[in-house]
Amino acid sequence: MSHLDVVRLLGVDAPARPEGEGYGRIVPEDFELLVRALPQGVIAASVLLGGADVPVRSLEDFTRDTALRIADMREALESREQELWAPLHPRPHGMVPWGRTADDGVLLWDTAAADTADWTTVLTDTDFQFWLDLPFSASEFVARALRGRAEGTPAFETYQEYESGTFWKVAEDKRARAAVLANRDVGAVEEIVTRLRSIGVPGVRAYAEELLDRAAGAYGALPEDYLAVMREFPGGVVAGVRVFPASAEPGAPALRRPDEDGPFLQWGEVGGRAFGWLTAEGAPEEWRVAHVEPDGSALTRLEDQTFATFLRRRLRGDDSLS
């Protein structure tokens, strides 16, 4: 999927690419051509592209306006003693911001691939506790946001149009989510799902459901709290916990049994420890979180923690693994 798919969805004319320009050398070509094609504004009431002079001449120039945001992200994570599975720019192969959301989330590239055309998207929420892995280019991400937007939501608005129109619906949704999270008796699943939805980008939920549908039946019945969260979450990091997607391409980590015939069903990892459930112990609703040491020497079962309550405990600052 390319920038041409996006401009067609938006109904704008794609400018011809000038001959001899160096698109795609520093950041992905599809992003540069998308920025060149679109005026500044808000896409699907949720996505704002980072401004850039194109073609981009250096990564230092491109990231200059986001350097403080990257520093804030790093400081927020270090204050919680959390490490990312990938570094942040300017470290080698560090994640590079390319846009943001209307809810002040951050859109980044995972720059591990040598070819910029293979850079994929990472989306994080306002306080950097949810990091979503999305195998999409910038163009595919924007196209999915357009296709997934609610009925009546404009495909594109200038900042002025957005602030006088759709902004008020977005603000109303923010207030509603804040009211849910302010409830001291909010359930673990509702709290996590509400926070995931606060990232506010259409198309992400549809992709998460695609992954869950692919995994349907492969492992039999699964806990309802896991299913409810993974309908919203396509895999990534939650408060320092690497949560695998429900399904993935061959060779990529996903919900799995490390020992094909064993009772341990792994859904993620923390600090080299495999986290999952012992599936031989009763019905799925009775499964509790368990983890295995990196060398496989010991297994610990957390008697009072389900998938959702364990993640919520981490989100609230309790990093205990016992």
SVG drawing of the C-alpha trace seen along z (x, -y; Angstrom):
<svg xmlns="http://www.w3.org/2000/svg" viewBox="-22 -28 46 62">
<polyline fill="none" stroke="black" stroke-width="0.4" points="0.0,0.0 1.4,-3.4 0.7,-7.1 -1.4,-6.9 -3.9,-4.7 -4.2,-7.4 -4.6,-10.3 -7.3,-8.4 -9.2,-7.8 -8.9,-11.5 -9.9,-12.6 -6.9,-14.8 -4.5,-15.0 -1.1,-13.4 1.6,-15.7 4.1,-14.2 7.4,-13.1 10.2,-15.5 12.9,-13.7 16.2,-13.3 15.1,-14.0 16.4,-11.8 13.2,-10.4 13.5,-7.3 17.1,-7.7 16.7,-9.0 13.0,-8.1 10.5,-6.0 9.7,-7.4 5.9,-6.8 5.9,-9.2 7.8,-11.9 5.4,-11.7 2.4,-11.6 3.6,-14.8 4.2,-16.4 0.6,-15.5 -1.3,-16.7 -1.7,-20.1 -1.2,-20.3 -4.3,-19.1 -6.0,-16.2 -6.7,-12.8 -9.8,-10.9 -10.0,-13.1 -7.1,-11.1 -3.8,-11.3 -1.5,-14.3 1.6,-13.8 4.9,-15.4 5.9,-18.3 8.9,-17.8 10.8,-19.5 10.9,-16.9 13.0,-15.1 14.4,-14.7 18.1,-15.6 19.1,-14.2 17.6,-12.3 19.0,-15.0 16.9,-17.6 13.9,-15.4 13.9,-14.7 14.9,-18.2 11.3,-19.2 10.6,-15.9 13.9,-15.7 12.3,-17.0 9.4,-14.5 11.9,-11.7 13.7,-12.8 10.4,-12.9 9.6,-9.4 13.0,-8.1 12.7,-9.8 9.1,-8.5 10.2,-5.0 13.4,-5.2 11.4,-6.6 9.4,-3.4 12.5,-1.3 11.2,0.0 13.2,0.9 12.0,1.0 12.5,3.9 13.9,1.3 15.9,-1.9 14.8,-5.4 16.6,-7.7 19.4,-8.8 20.6,-5.4 21.5,-3.1 18.3,-1.7 16.3,-3.8 12.6,-4.4 11.9,-7.7 8.6,-9.7 6.8,-10.5 3.5,-11.8 1.0,-12.0 -2.6,-11.3 -5.3,-13.7 -5.1,-12.3 -1.4,-13.2 -0.1,-9.7 3.1,-9.2 3.6,-7.5 7.1,-6.1 9.0,-4.0 10.8,-0.8 14.0,-1.4 15.6,2.0 15.4,2.8 18.2,1.5 15.8,0.4 13.6,-2.5 10.8,-0.9 10.7,1.9 10.3,-0.4 7.1,0.4 4.9,-1.6 4.8,-1.7 2.0,-3.6 2.2,-4.6 -0.2,-6.3 0.1,-9.6 2.1,-8.3 4.1,-5.7 2.7,-2.6 1.1,-1.0 3.4,-0.4 1.5,1.2 3.4,3.1 1.9,2.5 3.5,4.0 2.4,1.1 4.1,-1.6 2.9,-5.2 0.7,-5.0 -1.0,-1.8 -1.5,-3.0 -3.2,-6.2 -5.3,-4.2 -6.5,-1.9 -7.4,-4.9 -9.4,-6.3 -11.2,-3.1 -11.9,-2.5 -13.2,-5.9 -16.7,-6.3 -19.6,-7.2 -19.8,-11.0 -16.1,-11.6 -14.4,-13.7 -11.6,-12.1 -9.5,-15.3 -9.8,-18.6 -7.6,-21.6 -6.6,-22.5 -9.2,-25.3 -12.0,-23.0 -11.0,-20.3 -10.9,-22.8 -14.3,-24.2 -15.9,-20.8 -14.7,-17.3 -12.5,-18.4 -15.5,-18.7 -16.5,-15.0 -13.0,-14.0 -13.0,-16.0 -16.3,-14.5 -14.9,-11.0 -11.9,-12.0 -14.1,-13.2 -16.1,-9.9 -12.9,-7.8 -11.6,-10.0 -14.9,-9.4 -14.5,-5.6 -10.8,-5.7 -11.7,-7.9 -14.1,-5.2 -12.2,-3.4 -14.2,-0.3 -13.4,0.0 -12.7,3.6 -9.3,4.6 -10.6,5.3 -12.6,2.1 -9.6,0.1 -7.2,1.6 -9.7,1.5 -10.6,-2.2 -6.9,-3.1 -6.3,-1.3 -9.3,-3.1 -7.9,-6.4 -5.1,-6.1 -7.9,-7.0 -6.9,-5.7 -9.5,-3.9 -8.4,-0.8 -6.2,0.5 -9.1,2.4 -10.0,4.0 -6.4,5.2 -6.3,6.6 -9.6,8.5 -8.0,9.9 -5.2,11.3 -7.5,12.8 -9.7,14.4 -6.7,16.0 -5.8,17.6 -9.4,18.8 -9.6,22.5 -5.9,23.1 -5.6,23.3 -9.2,24.1 -11.1,21.9 -9.2,18.9 -9.9,16.7 -12.5,14.0 -10.3,11.2 -7.5,12.1 -10.0,12.1 -11.5,8.8 -8.0,7.1 -6.6,8.7 -9.7,7.5 -8.2,4.0 -4.5,4.8 -2.5,6.1 0.5,7.0 3.4,4.9 4.3,3.7 2.1,2.9 3.9,1.3 7.1,3.1 5.4,6.4 6.0,7.8 2.6,9.1 2.7,11.3 0.0,10.8 -2.6,13.5 -1.2,14.7 1.7,13.7 3.7,14.5 5.8,17.7 8.9,17.2 7.5,14.2 6.5,14.5 2.8,15.0 0.6,16.9 2.2,20.3 3.1,23.4 7.0,23.5 6.6,27.3 4.0,28.4 2.6,31.1 3.1,29.1 0.5,27.4 2.2,24.0 0.6,21.5 2.8,18.4 1.3,15.0 4.4,12.8 7.6,12.2 9.2,9.9 13.0,9.6 13.6,12.9 10.9,14.8 8.2,16.5 4.7,15.5 1.5,17.4 -0.9,19.8 -0.9,23.5 -3.8,24.7 -4.2,28.1 -5.6,26.4 -9.4,26.1 -11.5,24.0 -9.9,21.0 -11.6,18.6 -9.6,20.4 -6.2,20.0 -3.8,17.7 -0.6,16.1 2.5,18.2 6.1,17.5 9.1,19.6 12.7,18.5 14.9,17.7 16.8,21.0 13.6,23.0 14.7,23.9 11.6,22.9 8.0,22.1 6.0,19.7 2.2,19.4 0.7,16.1 -2.3,17.5 -4.3,14.2 -3.4,12.8 -5.3,13.2 -4.0,11.8 -5.9,8.5 -5.3,8.0 -1.5,8.6 -1.3,6.0 -3.3,3.5 -1.0,4.1 1.9,3.2 0.2,0.1 -0.4,-1.1 3.4,-0.8 3.6,2.6 6.4,4.5 6.3,7.5 6.7,10.9 5.5,12.9"/>
</svg>
